[in-house]
């Protein structure tokens, strides 16, 4: 099964502008089912799967790095607005056999690009090749660009986009595995984890969608107190606040699909209005953050204000040695420890868990820890800690460990 990666690819881009209107009307397509691929970091697929099921999507299929599913364009809009653990959503355009560049050119040129893309829309072509005779991704991108250009100029007698190298563009993915080619269109634009509120971060920040994915994998619910003893820029706590208040993570941003020829602005406006009406700003989750660096907590508070959830976070400057049980029922400890310089020694993790066990004995615990140091967890000889997932955070392979109260 082919799917659309976001790395190891070559891209070609074109000039940015608004889509030109077509000289004829298009049929309504919002109720027509299409195939999509929502991407995430490997290891978070089950979190993303759970979110898609909340959207009433039938028979989603988990693949490495994402979930493929069928839905209407209306659901595509909702997915981009609401998915917390996804990085992008791609629309599957076509899949066909392509044994060489001539066949690739011919079949790319015959595709009805004008159904979605206006001739003045900026395009970026990304290519990926695996186990194919077409090994040069740059050539694949150039052939695809030529096919699209000549589809517009020769077949439609319209101006074609120019191709260069720019980031702010509509992405088209050309993925070739063996003799099969798959074309996909990026529906999201900038990565979905770029929520817009995090402009300040501490060392080793956690991506927003990873933080949301950890919460989902830990089955956290807003009625549980949540404590991060080394919260840094408070990404986990802010994502928890957005979840508790039922605030769609991407409610205020724009998406690539808004430039498509079949885009229905009233439908998107209606979805935004509905999502705003179901928010729970008066929710009162117990979200507790501690960090030894007061300056980092100032950045965390600023991030929370931009996210609109500062009233829901309780941030306290305190080192681990001063951690005390809060005046709340037991809940979940979830943290991304600074496992670099501060926790580099082999006895750092046992010391950390001992502190939590002594001060928060009835709390469940979850944390991420470098995969290469998994033996430090395993030698604790406790069956209360289970590895839930392995993900990549900042280029480092880390495990999510989760456990019942430590005593």
N, C-alpha and C positions, 0 to 999 in steps of 0.2 A: 504493500500500500504506500503510495507516494504521499508526502506531506511537505509543508513549507517551512524550512528552517529560516532562522534569522541571522545566521552567521555563515562563514566560509563561502561567501558569494561575491560576485562582481556586479557592480551597478553602473548604469548609464542613465543620465538625467537630462531633463529639458526645462525650458523657460516656464516660469510660473505665471498664471493668469486665471481668470474666471472662465468656467466652461461656456462655450458658445451655444445658444439655443439651436435645437434642430428645426429644420423647416417643415417637419411633420410631427404629428402627435404620436406618443408612445402608448401602448396598451397598459392598463393598470397592472402592476406586478406585485403590489404589497402582499397579496394573498397567495402568491406562487412560492412553493417550497424550493429552496436552493440548498446547496451543500456548502458548509463553512468549515474552517479549521481555526479553532481558538488556541493560541500558543501560550505556553508558560514555561517556567524553568523545569527541566526534568526532575522529577521527584514531587512536584506539586500537581500532577495530573489528577489525582483523586480529589483534591480540594476543588479544582476547576470543574470536575465532573459533578460534584455535589451542587455547585452553583448553577450549572446548566440544567440540572434536574429541577431546581427551584423555578426555572423559567418554563417548566412543563415541556421540555424538549424530549422527544421520544427517541429511544435507541441511540444515544450518543456513543461513540466508539473511542476508547482511549488509545492513543498512539504515543510514541516517545515524544515528549515535548509538547503535548497538547491533546485536544479532544476534537474529533471530527463529528459534525452533527448536521442534521437537516432542519431548516426553519424557514419562515417567511422573512421578507425584508423588514417587516415591522418588528419581528423578534430580533433581527440583526441590530436595529436601532437600540432596542432595549438591552441587548447583551453588551454593547459598547458602553452604555450608560451605567450599567449595574455590576458588571463582572469585577470582582476585587482581586482575584488571583491571576488573571490573564495579562499577557503583555500586548497581544494584538489579536484581531480577528481577520481572517482572510476569506474572501469569497472564491470558491473553486470556479474557474471559468471553463476549462476544457481539459480533456486528457486524451492523448492519442499516441500512436506509434511514430517515432522519429529516429530513424537509423543513421541519418547523416544531416548535414546542415541544409541540403537542398530540400529534404522532406520537412525539416523544421520550418524553413522559410515558407514553403508552400502552405502548410497547415496553419501557421500563425497568420499569414496574410488573409486567408479565407475567413478567419474568425470575425464576427460582427462587432468590432470594437466600438462602433458608434452607438450601440445600444446603451452603453454605460459612460463612455468617455467622449467629451467634446474635443474637437481638433486643437483648441487652444489650451487644453489642460496640461499642466506640467506632468511629465512622466519620468519615473525612475525604473530601470529594468535591473533586477537582481537575478543572477544565474547561479545554479548549483548543479554539479555533475558528479555522478557516482556510477562506476562500472559501465561506462559508456565509451564508445569510440570518439564521441565529442568531449574531449577532455579540457579544452580551453574555455573557461567560463567567459572570458572577454569576447571570444568569437561568438559564443551563444548569444550574449547580450547584443552584439552588433547585428547579427542576423535577425534577431527578433525585432530590434529597432527598425531595421530596413523594411521588414515585412509590414510593420505597423504604419510606417511612413508611406509606403507605396499603396497600402490599402486605402489611406485617406486621399493621397494625391492622384493616383491612377484609377482606382476603383470608384471612389466617391467624388472625385474632382473637387476636393476641398483642400484647404491648407493643412499641412501636417505639422506636428510639433517638432521642434529642434531637440537634439539629444546632446547632453553634456554631462556635467557631474555636479549636481546640487542636492542638498539634503531635503529641502522643503518641496517635496514632489510626491506625486501619486506613484506608489510602488506597484510594480508588476513582478511577480516571482515566476521564473522559468526553472523548473526543477526536472532534471533528467536522471532517471535510474535505468540502466540497461538501455533498452530501446523504447522506453516509455517516457513521454513528456507530459508534464502537468503545468497548466497555467493558473495562477492565482492572483487575485487583486486585493491589495491591502485596504480594508474597510475602516481602519482605525486612524491612521496617520501617526503622529508621535506615539511612542509606547504608552500603553494605558496606565502603567504604574507612575507616569509623570502626572501626578494629581494637581500640581501647581502650588501646593502649600509648603513644600519642604525646600526652602532656600538656604537654610542653615542646618549643618549636621556636625556631629562629633566624629571621633575616629571610628573607622570600620562601620559606616552606616549600613543599615539593612534596607533593601529596596522595599518600597511600599507594598507591592503585590506579594513579595515573599512574607512580609509581616502578616498580611491578611491571610495568606495560605497557611501559615503556622497556626493562627487562631482557628481556622477551619479544621485543620488536621487534628487539633487538640480538642475538638468538639466544645469549644468555649461558648457559653451563652451569657447574655448580658446580666442575668440574675446572679452570676458568680463574681465575687470580687476577683480582680486581676491585679497582680503585683509584679512589677519588673524591678528587681533590686539593682540593676546596672543599666538604667534605661537610656542613657545617652541622649540622642535627639528625640526620644519618645515615639519612634515610628510605630512600635507595637501598640502602645497605648492610644495613639491617635487613630490608628486603624480600628482598634477596638471601640473607640468612641463613635466613629462613623458607623460601625456595625450596630452598636447599641441604639443609636438614634435613627436607624434606618435611613441614613443619608447615602444616596447613590454616590460612589466615589468619583464619577466622571460627569457629574451633572452640569458643570459649568464650562466644559471645554467643547471644542469643535472636533469634527471627525472627517476623515477622508471621504466617506460616503456622501457627505453634504455637497460635494462637487460633482457627483455622478448625474448623468442625464435623467435618471428615473427617480431622483431624490424627491421625497414628498415632505416639504417643510411643515405643513399642518400636522402630520403624523408625529414628527419629532417634537413639535411644540406641545402636543397633547400628552406625549409620554413624559416629557419634562414636568409638565404641570401636575400630572398624576403622581409622579414620584415625589414631588415637593409636598403634595397634599397628604401623603402617607408618612412623612417624617415624624419623628417623635422627639422634638427638641427638649421636652421636659423629662426625658428619661434620666434616671439617676443611677447609673452604674458606678460601682466602686472601682476606680482606676487609679492605682497608686504607683508612683515612680520615684525611685531613689537613685542618686548618683553622687559620687564623691566630689565632682567638679561643679561648683555653682555656675560657672560660665556656660558649661554645656547645658545645664538646666534652663538658663536664660534663653538659649537658642531653642530648646524644646518648647518652652512656653510661647515663644514667638511663632513657632511652627503651628502649635495648637490654636493660636489666635487666628492665623491665616486659614486654618481648616475649619474654623467656626466651632471648635469643641473645647476651648480652653476652660470653660466652666465645669467640664466633666473630669478634668485631670487634677490630681493632687500630687504635686511634685515637691520632694523634700531633699535638700542637700545632706547626704549622710553616707559615710563609707560603709562597707559591708560589716565592719567590726561593730558598728552601732545599730545594725538592723534589729528592729524589735517588731513584735507582732502588732498589727494594727487593730483598731477597735472595730473590727468587722467580723462576720462569720468567716470560716475558712474558705478559701477559694483556690485559684490556680496561680502558681509562680511560673511565668514564662519570660525567658530572657535570652539575649544574644550576648554571652559573656565576652569581654575583651580577651580572647584566648591567645593573643599575641604576647607582647612583652609582659603585661601585668600578670598573666596566668600561664607563663611559659613552663614553670617547673612541674614535674610529674606529680607532686602532692597537692597541686593547686585545686584540682577538682574535688578530691576527698575533703579538703578543708572547706570548700564552698558548700558542699552538700551537708557537711556536719553543722555548719552555721545555720542553714535552712532547717535542718532537722531539729536543732535545739530551740530556735526562735519561732519557727512556724511548723510545729509537728503535725498538724492536721491538714496541712495544705498539700494539694497535688503539685507536682513539679514537672516542668518541661523546659528544655534548653537545647540549643544547637552547639555542636562540638566538632572540631576537625576530624574528618574521617581517618586521617593518618594517626590520630591519637585515640582511636576508639578503644584500644587496649586499656586506657586509663579508666574508662567507664566499666569495661568488662571485668577488670580485676577487683572491682568493688564487691563482686560476688553477691549481688542482690538481684532477685527476680522481679523486683518492683520497678525496675527501669527497662523499658523496651524501646528498641529502635523503630521509629515510625516511618521515617523516610530519609533518603539521602538526596541532598540538593546542592546546587552551586551558589555560593554567596561571595560576591566579590572575587570570583575566579578560584575560590577554595572549595573543595568538596567537603561538605559538613553533614553530619547526621542530626536529625531531630530525635531526641530522647524524651520519653514521656513516662511518668510513673505515678503510682498511687502515693498517698502520704508516706513519708519515709519512716514513720514509726507509729 
